[in-house]
Amino acid sequence: MSAAPALAGVVVIELTRGEAGAAAGFALAQLGATVVLVEPLDGLPLRAEADAQPRGEALWSAWHANKKSVAVNLETEAGRELVRALLRKADVFLEDSEAEVERARLHFEEVRRLSPSLVYGTLRPWAAPERFNGLASEGMLQAISGTLARPGEPGERPIRVHTRNVAGVSGTYMAMGLITALMEVRLTGEGQHVRVNEQEIALYPSAAKYREGTAVEPLTRSDATAGLTLRTRPFGLDDVVQISQIPRMTKHQVGLLRAMGREDILADPAYQDRDVRREKVAELATEWAASLTKQEVVELVAREGVPIGMVNTTQEVLETDHVLESGIVSPIETPTGPVLVPALPLQMSASRVTLQRGPHLGEHTHELLASIGRADEENSLRERGIVR
Amino acid sequence: MSLGPLRDVLICDFSVALSAPIATYALVQMGATSIQIERNKDPYRKQELVLGNPVNGDLGWAARTGGKLSLKVDARKPEGYEILRRLIARSDVVVENFGPGAMERLGLDEATIFEINPRVIYASLKGFNPDSPWGGHLAYDNIVQSAAGAVSVTGYRDGPSDKLGTSWCDIGTGANLALGIVAALFHRARTGEGQRVFISMFDAAIHYMRPVISQYVASGVVPFRNGNLDPNPTIKTFRETFACQGELGNNFCLLEIDTDSEWRLLLEATQMTALGADPRFATRELRHQNADALREALAPWFATRTKMEAMDILLNAGVHAAVVFTAHDFMQEPSLWGEETFAGMPLADGTTLTSLAWPVKFSGFTPALKLGPGWGEHTDEILAGLGYSVEEVARLREADVL
């Protein structure tokens, strides 16, 4: 196994302001790229938000772990020239803000002139931004694209999915596109422009349900859950297990009955019809589960080959031993002790990166100035308010 | 550069259902060739037939199998197994997302695959990590959403929890698997080294839970489901969906108000300036704290117009708002589309189906949308490519291997 991770040596200049862009940079950093976050002199707004919290490192690092930070004043030509110098030596430019690109004067055509082999990534919320008067948010993206959760009856209010999965998944697709474009650079030496609109990413799962020429009913609770939900002891709101696809399949009905010790139902002439039996199985399971904890129900049912899972709270997830052991949430060191940060969910046998805290503001300004042969100007650049 | 960057990549594709097919579909869109191994019909084919839809004309099916090749082969028969060994020897990537232990039962465990082809990228997707206590469990999207904590933060406060609106866990896991595979291909292009790539849906779900997890760890305040307000009570944005005029259940408009200036814009746009004097709504914190009262105060304004009217008034005023759409609604509203959101997919009868375009756009090439393959459509040509003669193929078909 080689010592270097998959993207070792790949240099990414990241000029992002939103979560989708940060997520793309995060993924590239976790795959071993050197990701340089270009920040304004007073830092990204997320820094202030993180600083206001007792263990803010967890918030900052969830989006910016393993990145480097250079603080540059892009209002000045001297600042813009520094970023151009960094881009000449980089492999990828990642941006998610028209305003920042305008300020930095780093549109695709301008960057292409600096380095024809550079891969340029652009993330935007909308395919038709003018229609939304320049406004965007995760909630708006989910609403338009049919991905809001639909609890309860059709008349009840739909709910935003709080994982902010549109931004997160858009970031994943962007990272994938950028690495793929780097493959082209290897083949032909040519860079290119890779663009992702979050709106189109959000549409992908819901459009998959769309059939041309047929009216699609609004999602209702039964569509959205498609499973048997059982309450368990001690009957807190989250003492719940989910069995996938209300046991329609005979083998799942048999498994569930076996877990409950009720195979007698299978021989009962009243329950030979699968759909009739399903009702009975659901009724028995509801009663049976109420005598056990969710952990007990999952253990007994899963061993019979029935797809089942328990509802866990965030707290429960973070207190589960095997979650901590697997490294999907990893501790990073901070002055106040270790805090847990979610990692990239990939396990690669020849590419491992240890999660490291996100950078302090301008932590790598000196190092990056040195990399472009400008270390001797550092003091002057700082005094003139061009870097920090 | 008219072909995608992955033009030299061949995938031996055992993916089924939704999650892993999304990964290999992504690779195909970026130029790879995927040979989908289908001993039995893909369950989604069956589903389409049950629903009475033409298999290939369905957007859902095309959006995970479009452009793939289909090889119908029974790997449990020795000659079928040999076909797969030959295919794996020539492949750059092997992808599978069978239930726990299924690849091993086919005689295609990790050691065997790397013995056949040491340079291959062997990518697996499972519900849970195999060495965790849940490793042997079967998993579907809703089970993983539940286990990873996403369900518990979705729903009204003090009410039951709910699954998310779409199978985002499948999508997110598939997207990450494709990310891992292209990173491994990049690594191999530089070092010649193949590797194992693994992802569990559970880990992917936790990854996408990071906004909730990181706020919780940073603040120490336990998250809980709270309707449209954030599950992390440290985030004070007022957010709600309001019923407007129109068909019950499909008549909602989303509103988000964060700063005081947005609050003033809302009051002007809705001509409810009197609310500006109400001390319950004077600050962001108070609007969050008194969200129920604020919802009641704003509801009548929404109830007297359609969701589109409400959205347009609010957007024009600079207030974050959006209609709550189904995919069907979206397809009826071209003003919300981008120029490249949809593309035409040619059908066998010469007509064209409008379909969602591949969402990652490259300046160097544009992938053509294609239908999913028929079951075993490419068996003969794939076998010919693996060195089987026409007579051998006929004999294998006779013996029910193909």
Interface residues (C-beta under 8 A of the other chain):
Chain A: M1 S2 P5 A6 L7 E19 A27 L31 A50 Q53 P54 R55 G56 E57 A58 L59 S61 A62 W63 F108 W126 A127 A128 R131 F132 N133 L135 A136 S137 G139 M140 L141 Q142 A143 I144 S145 G146 T147 L148 A149 R150 P151 G152 E153 P154 G155 R157 P158 I159 R160 V161 H162 T163 R164 N165 G168 V169 T172 Y173 M174 A175 M176 G177 I179 T180 A181 L182 M183 E184 R186 L187 T188 E190 Q192 H193 V194 R195 V196 N197 Q199 E200 I201 L203 Y204 P205 S206 A207 A208 K209 Y210 R211 E212 A215 V216 E217 P218 L219 T220 R221 A224 T225 A226 G227 T229 L237 D238 V240 V241 Q242 S244 Q245 V298 A302 R303 G305 V306 P307 I308 G309 M310 V311 N312 T313 T314 Q315 E316 V317 L318 H322 V323 E325 S326 I328 V329 V339 L340 V341 P342 A343 L344 P345 L346 Q347 M348 S349 A350 S351
Chain B: M1 G4 P5 L6 A26 M30 N53 G57 D58 L59 G60 A63 R64 N129 S132 P133 W134 G136 H137 L138 A139 Y140 N142 I143 V144 S146 A147 A148 G149 A150 V151 S152 V153 T154 G155 Y156 D158 G159 P160 S161 D162 K163 L164 G165 T166 S167 W168 D170 I171 G172 T173 A175 N176 L177 A178 L179 G180 V182 A183 A184 L185 F186 H187 A189 R190 T191 E193 Q195 R196 V197 F198 I199 S200 F202 D203 A204 I206 H207 Y208 M209 R210 P211 V212 I213 S214 Q215 Y216 V217 A218 S219 G220 V222 P223 F224 G227 N228 D230 P231 T234 R239 E240 T241 F242 A243 E247 L248 G249 N250 F252 L254 E256 L315 N316 G318 V319 H320 A321 A322 V323 V324 F325 T326 A327 H328 D329 F330 M331 S335 L336 W337 G338 E339 E340 T341 L353 T354 L356 A357 P359 V360 K361 F362 S363 G364
